[in-house]
């Protein structure tokens, strides 16, 4: 895909994507879905937050996850300094990239499927004066665009709640391996929405509904990630278990959505009320899945 004539930051597309990639792109590029993530989730981030008190906002919780991941990286021996090169896979609106670039002066390359989110990312980078530190590309993380590969190798591969859209984790990790620095300092750090080992046995109908809402073929488990990364010769450095935040986060997002519906704040900006109702149902289902012990969520950090 050629760069937008209004946006000069680089955008490119990978080879023809698999159906899972098409489904994810369609989901996130829908105007009502974009409105939901932009207005309800906090405006910068679309990942699960870490909640330290009952009054923690969605935006602050989302930023706390970014800070926690940064702390884990530095504790694992990877300095975050201006020369650090980071590849953010599934970067969304680029909130994490801006936080890293602003705080540490890191160079961050964002890869994301959604052209709608990418354009907003570029605009926010410009407004923040960070467009010289952050590049934005459109593409599929199972088949990295040549421009993204050429900017590597990267010291850190970063991702938040995006790998659930992968239809082939083995291929995903092969692509990560291809662009990660070939030494012991390279790190892969990510969060993901995962199923507990017995989720589909305990609540098959609930899990099926959640998969259908996000057009997913399935969810990974913690064990799957540990096994596949080990098979690809990575070391398991850290797993920070944050599953208690998962239900809190989706409950708070659902409450914020209902509050804005009641106050009329979505009037005039929401394209399809039916999609909004599906989003509300989706939040309730994720909360229920958390209460039933059907989901896992946390921070993985792997090294060479």
Backbone torsions as a table, in degrees:
resi	resn	phi	psi	omega
1	UNK	NA	130.9	-179.5
2	UNK	-74.6	155.7	177.8
3	UNK	-59.5	145.8	173.6
4	UNK	-61.2	139.6	179.3
5	UNK	-62.8	-19.0	-179.6
6	UNK	-95.2	-13.6	-173.4
7	UNK	-127.2	115.5	-170.9
8	UNK	-89.1	-12.3	176.7
9	UNK	-62.5	148.7	-172.5
10	UNK	-69.2	133.1	172.8
11	UNK	-128.5	136.6	177.5
12	UNK	-147.9	162.2	179.5
13	UNK	-118.2	148.5	176.6
14	UNK	-86.3	-172.2	178.3
15	UNK	-62.4	167.1	-179.1
16	UNK	-49.0	125.3	-171.6
17	UNK	-81.8	158.7	174.0
18	UNK	-72.0	170.9	-175.5
19	UNK	-61.0	-35.7	178.9
20	UNK	-60.7	-38.0	178.9
21	UNK	-68.4	-43.8	177.1
22	UNK	-59.5	-41.4	-179.3
23	UNK	-64.2	-43.2	179.4
24	UNK	-64.5	-44.1	-179.9
25	UNK	-61.4	-44.8	179.7
26	UNK	-61.5	-41.8	-179.8
27	UNK	-60.7	-50.2	-173.3
28	UNK	-79.2	-22.1	-179.8
29	UNK	-88.2	-5.8	176.5
30	UNK	-65.0	129.7	-175.6
31	UNK	-53.5	-43.5	-178.5
32	UNK	-67.6	-37.5	177.4
33	UNK	-64.3	-41.9	178.1
34	UNK	-62.7	-41.3	177.5
35	UNK	-60.1	-43.2	179.9
36	UNK	-58.2	-52.4	-176.4
37	UNK	-67.8	-36.8	-175.7
38	UNK	-75.2	-43.1	-174.3
39	UNK	-89.9	-30.7	-174.4
40	UNK	-92.4	-39.6	-169.5
41	UNK	-80.3	-15.5	177.4
42	UNK	128.7	-10.0	173.3
43	UNK	93.3	-23.1	-177.7
44	UNK	-116.5	-36.8	-171.0
45	UNK	-124.9	154.5	175.2
46	UNK	-135.0	43.7	178.7
47	UNK	-126.1	170.3	-178.9
48	UNK	-68.7	138.7	-178.3
49	UNK	-99.9	169.0	175.2
50	UNK	-110.5	123.8	-172.5
51	UNK	-107.4	122.5	-178.4
52	UNK	-103.9	-11.2	178.1
53	UNK	-157.3	164.3	179.2
54	UNK	-63.8	-18.4	-177.6
55	UNK	-99.6	2.2	179.2
56	UNK	-61.6	128.0	179.2
57	UNK	-78.4	162.6	177.2
58	UNK	-59.1	-44.3	-178.8
59	UNK	-62.9	-45.0	-179.7
60	UNK	-67.0	-38.0	178.4
61	UNK	-65.6	-40.4	178.5
62	UNK	-63.1	-41.2	178.9
63	UNK	-68.3	-31.8	178.3
64	UNK	-63.9	-33.3	176.7
65	UNK	-64.7	-42.9	178.2
66	UNK	-60.3	-46.4	-179.5
67	UNK	-63.5	-38.7	178.5
68	UNK	-64.1	-42.0	178.7
69	UNK	-64.0	-40.1	177.7
70	UNK	-63.1	-41.3	178.0
71	UNK	-62.5	-40.8	179.2
72	UNK	-64.2	-40.8	178.2
73	UNK	-60.5	-50.0	-177.6
74	UNK	-66.2	-36.4	178.2
75	UNK	-66.8	-26.9	-179.0
76	UNK	-84.1	-0.7	177.0
77	UNK	102.2	9.1	178.0
78	UNK	-106.2	108.3	-179.3
79	UNK	-72.6	141.8	173.0
80	UNK	-101.9	100.0	-175.0
81	UNK	-135.5	169.5	-176.7
82	UNK	-54.8	-27.7	-179.7
83	UNK	-83.8	-5.5	-179.6
84	UNK	-71.3	130.5	179.5
85	UNK	-107.5	124.9	-175.5
86	UNK	-121.4	136.9	172.1
87	UNK	-112.4	116.6	-179.9
88	UNK	-99.4	111.3	-177.5
89	UNK	-93.2	120.8	-175.0
90	UNK	75.5	52.9	-167.4
91	UNK	-75.3	-10.7	179.2
92	UNK	59.5	-129.6	-179.9
93	UNK	-84.2	0.9	174.8
94	UNK	82.7	16.8	-179.2
95	UNK	-60.0	-42.3	179.5
96	UNK	-65.7	-42.4	179.5
97	UNK	-60.4	-43.4	179.9
98	UNK	-66.1	-39.1	178.9
99	UNK	-63.1	-44.6	-179.8
100	UNK	-66.9	-43.0	-179.1
101	UNK	-67.5	-40.7	-178.7
102	UNK	-69.2	-42.0	-174.4
103	UNK	-79.1	-40.2	-172.5
104	UNK	-115.0	-9.7	-176.3
105	UNK	73.9	17.3	-178.9
106	UNK	-69.0	152.5	169.9
107	UNK	-91.2	124.9	-176.6
108	UNK	-121.6	129.6	173.2
109	UNK	-104.0	122.5	-179.7
110	UNK	-100.2	129.0	172.4
111	UNK	-119.4	130.3	-176.0
112	UNK	-155.2	147.5	-178.5
113	UNK	-75.0	-33.2	-168.1
114	UNK	-86.5	118.2	176.5
115	UNK	-66.9	-32.5	178.7
116	UNK	-63.4	-48.9	178.6
117	UNK	-65.9	-39.3	-179.7
118	UNK	-61.9	-43.1	179.3
119	UNK	-63.3	-40.6	177.1
120	UNK	-65.6	-39.9	177.3
121	UNK	-56.5	-48.5	-178.6
122	UNK	-61.5	-43.9	179.9
123	UNK	-62.7	-44.6	180.0
124	UNK	-65.6	-35.9	177.0
125	UNK	-62.9	-43.4	178.3
126	UNK	-62.6	-45.5	-178.7
127	UNK	-62.7	-31.4	179.9
128	UNK	-85.6	-4.9	-177.6
129	UNK	70.9	27.7	-175.6
130	UNK	-114.8	10.2	-174.8
131	UNK	-68.5	-15.4	175.4
132	UNK	-82.1	-15.7	179.8
133	UNK	-102.0	-15.3	-174.6
134	UNK	-124.6	127.8	174.3
135	UNK	-111.6	144.5	-176.6
136	UNK	-124.1	126.1	179.8
137	UNK	-127.3	147.0	174.4
138	UNK	-98.0	131.8	179.2
139	UNK	170.6	-176.9	-173.2
140	UNK	-108.9	126.9	-176.7
141	UNK	-74.1	-5.5	172.3
142	UNK	-89.4	-5.8	176.8
143	UNK	-151.3	82.1	-170.7
144	UNK	-62.8	135.0	177.0
145	UNK	-60.5	146.6	-179.8
146	UNK	-53.9	-37.9	-179.3
147	UNK	-62.4	-36.3	179.2
148	UNK	-70.9	-41.4	178.2
149	UNK	-62.3	-43.4	-177.2
150	UNK	-65.0	-27.3	179.3
151	UNK	-77.1	-11.4	179.3
152	UNK	-82.4	-172.3	1.5
153	UNK	-74.7	160.3	-176.0
154	UNK	-107.2	145.8	176.8
155	UNK	-76.6	-31.6	-176.2
156	UNK	-136.8	130.7	167.2
157	UNK	-103.4	123.6	-171.1
158	UNK	-122.0	140.6	174.3
159	UNK	-158.6	147.0	179.0
160	UNK	-133.6	113.2	173.8
161	UNK	53.9	35.8	-179.2
162	UNK	-114.6	-26.8	-174.0
163	UNK	-68.3	-13.5	176.1
164	UNK	-60.7	-20.1	178.2
165	UNK	-86.0	0.7	177.8
166	UNK	-77.2	134.5	175.3
167	UNK	-95.5	-5.4	-177.0
168	UNK	-151.9	91.4	-177.7
169	UNK	-63.5	-33.1	178.3
170	UNK	-61.1	-46.3	179.8
171	UNK	-65.9	-39.9	177.5
172	UNK	-57.2	-47.7	-177.2
173	UNK	-71.1	-30.9	173.5
174	UNK	-61.8	-41.1	178.3
175	UNK	-67.1	-39.9	175.8
176	UNK	-59.6	-46.4	-179.7
177	UNK	-59.9	-37.0	-176.5
178	UNK	-63.3	-30.0	-173.6
179	UNK	-114.4	0.2	177.9
180	UNK	-84.2	142.9	179.0
181	UNK	-53.7	135.6	-174.4
182	UNK	-84.4	53.1	176.3
183	UNK	-147.4	177.3	-173.2
184	UNK	-71.8	-8.8	179.2
185	UNK	-83.2	-16.8	-178.7
186	UNK	-65.6	140.4	-178.5
187	UNK	-131.5	144.1	170.2
188	UNK	-117.7	118.9	-178.8
189	UNK	-129.5	131.4	-177.3
190	UNK	-160.4	159.1	167.8
191	UNK	-114.0	157.2	174.4
192	UNK	-156.1	152.3	173.5
193	UNK	-83.8	116.4	-174.6
194	UNK	-122.4	157.0	172.8
195	UNK	-88.3	143.8	169.9
196	UNK	-68.8	163.0	-172.8
197	UNK	-59.6	-32.2	-176.4
198	UNK	-110.6	17.9	-174.0
199	UNK	-59.0	-45.6	-175.3
200	UNK	-75.1	-14.7	172.6
201	UNK	-84.2	-39.3	-177.2
202	UNK	-75.4	-42.6	-174.0
203	UNK	-137.9	65.7	-175.8
204	UNK	-60.7	-40.7	-177.9
205	UNK	-69.0	-42.4	179.2
206	UNK	-62.6	-45.9	-179.1
207	UNK	-64.6	-37.3	179.0
208	UNK	-64.5	-41.9	178.9
209	UNK	-61.3	-40.9	-179.3
210	UNK	-68.2	-38.6	177.7
211	UNK	-63.2	-41.1	-178.3
212	UNK	-66.8	-37.0	-178.6
213	UNK	-62.7	-38.0	-178.9
214	UNK	-99.8	8.2	178.0
215	UNK	58.1	44.4	-177.8
216	UNK	-102.4	147.5	174.3
217	UNK	-83.4	-18.6	-178.8
218	UNK	169.2	177.7	176.9
219	UNK	-120.8	146.2	174.0
220	UNK	-73.4	165.7	171.0
221	UNK	-117.1	166.0	177.0
222	UNK	-59.0	-43.6	-178.9
223	UNK	-61.1	-39.0	179.4
224	UNK	-59.9	-47.4	-179.6
225	UNK	-61.8	-44.8	-179.4
226	UNK	-61.1	-41.1	-178.7
227	UNK	-68.9	-45.2	-175.9
228	UNK	-69.1	-43.0	178.5
229	UNK	-64.1	-38.4	176.9
230	UNK	-63.3	-42.5	178.9
231	UNK	-62.9	-28.2	179.2
232	UNK	-91.3	15.0	174.3
233	UNK	71.3	31.0	173.2
234	UNK	-98.2	154.0	175.0
235	UNK	-99.8	136.4	176.4
236	UNK	-82.8	105.4	-175.8
237	UNK	-90.1	-44.9	-175.2
238	UNK	-147.7	139.1	160.1
239	UNK	-130.3	114.5	177.7
240	UNK	-97.7	114.7	-175.9
241	UNK	-82.7	113.1	-180.0
242	UNK	-121.7	26.2	-172.2
243	UNK	-60.9	-26.1	-179.7
244	UNK	-64.3	-20.5	178.9
245	UNK	-80.2	-20.4	-171.7
246	UNK	-62.3	-54.0	-179.9
247	UNK	-63.6	-38.2	178.1
248	UNK	-59.8	-46.5	-176.3
249	UNK	-61.8	-50.1	-176.8
250	UNK	-70.3	-28.4	173.1
251	UNK	-66.3	-43.9	-179.7
252	UNK	-64.9	-40.2	177.3
253	UNK	-63.5	-43.6	178.1
254	UNK	-62.0	-41.2	178.4
255	UNK	-65.2	-39.7	179.0
256	UNK	-66.2	-39.1	177.0
257	UNK	-61.3	-46.5	-179.6
258	UNK	-66.2	-36.6	178.5
259	UNK	-62.5	-44.3	-178.9
260	UNK	-69.7	-30.4	175.6
261	UNK	-67.6	-43.8	-178.3
262	UNK	-65.3	-39.7	-176.8
263	UNK	-82.6	-5.2	178.9
264	UNK	80.6	11.4	-177.4
265	UNK	-68.6	-19.1	178.9
266	UNK	-91.1	-8.2	-178.6
267	UNK	-66.1	129.1	179.4
268	UNK	91.9	-15.9	178.6
269	UNK	-114.6	-20.3	179.5
270	UNK	-85.7	128.3	-177.0
271	UNK	-83.8	-38.6	-171.9
272	UNK	-137.9	106.8	-179.3
273	UNK	-63.1	-29.9	177.6
274	UNK	-63.2	-38.5	177.5
275	UNK	-66.9	-39.0	177.9
276	UNK	-60.5	-43.0	179.2
277	UNK	-63.7	-38.5	176.9
278	UNK	-64.3	-37.8	177.0
279	UNK	-64.0	-42.2	179.2
280	UNK	-62.3	-43.1	177.2
281	UNK	-63.2	-40.6	178.8
282	UNK	-60.0	-41.2	178.8
283	UNK	-63.5	-42.4	179.9
284	UNK	-63.9	-37.3	179.7
285	UNK	-67.7	-39.8	177.9
286	UNK	-65.0	-39.1	177.4
287	UNK	-62.8	-44.7	179.1
288	UNK	-62.6	-41.5	178.6
289	UNK	-60.9	-39.2	177.4
290	UNK	-65.1	-43.7	-179.8
291	UNK	-64.0	-32.0	-179.3
292	UNK	-85.7	0.3	179.9
293	UNK	71.8	31.1	-175.9
294	UNK	-97.8	-4.2	-177.0
295	UNK	-127.5	155.2	170.2
296	UNK	-126.2	149.9	175.4
297	UNK	-155.5	136.5	178.7
298	UNK	-175.9	-171.1	-177.2
299	UNK	-112.3	121.0	174.0
300	UNK	-96.8	142.3	169.3
301	UNK	-135.0	118.9	179.5
302	UNK	-116.3	149.0	174.5
303	UNK	-127.7	171.0	178.4
304	UNK	-66.3	NA	NA
